[in-house]
Amino acid sequence: AQPGDPTGALWRSAVAPGWGQIHNGHPGRGVGYAAVAGGLLVGAAASVALGMAAESDYQRGDPSTLGRRDDANSHYDRANILFAVLGAVWVGNVVDAWLSAGEGG
């Protein structure tokens, strides 16, 4: 696919956020989408890991770790929000790549 091809831009951005924008000649937008998506993914993965650690603590049954259940739930809630925002950014990135094809950089 050549730059300016909406289909090429669409599938590139579906594979990796920002790739379609870079292909379309918009490197700043592409790097922006990639950075935001990457940050959201790392934040969500970290929240899941923290939630799993807190869950492991409270499942030991030690009375001193009972409060860790609330910690685990908070981490999982944050991860869910970050994954939802990541999904919205991903969809927005695909639509932007499709619409910006042919604009040039």
Stockholm file with secondary structure:
# STOCKHOLM 1.0

chainA/1-105         AQPGDPTGALWRSAVAPGWGQIHNGHPGRGVGYAAVAGGLLVGAAASVALGMAAESDYQRGDPSTLGRRDDANSHYDRANILFAVLGAVWVGNVVDAWLSAGEGG
#=GR chainA/1-105 SS CCTTCHHHHHHHHHHSTTHHHHHTTCHHHHHHHHHHHHHHHHHHHHHHHHHHHHHHHHHTCCGGGTTHHHHHHHHHHHHHHHHHHHHHHHHHHHHHHHHHTTSCC
#=GC SS_cons         CCTTCHHHHHHHHHHSTTHHHHHTTCHHHHHHHHHHHHHHHHHHHHHHHHHHHHHHHHHTCCGGGTTHHHHHHHHHHHHHHHHHHHHHHHHHHHHHHHHHTTSCC
//
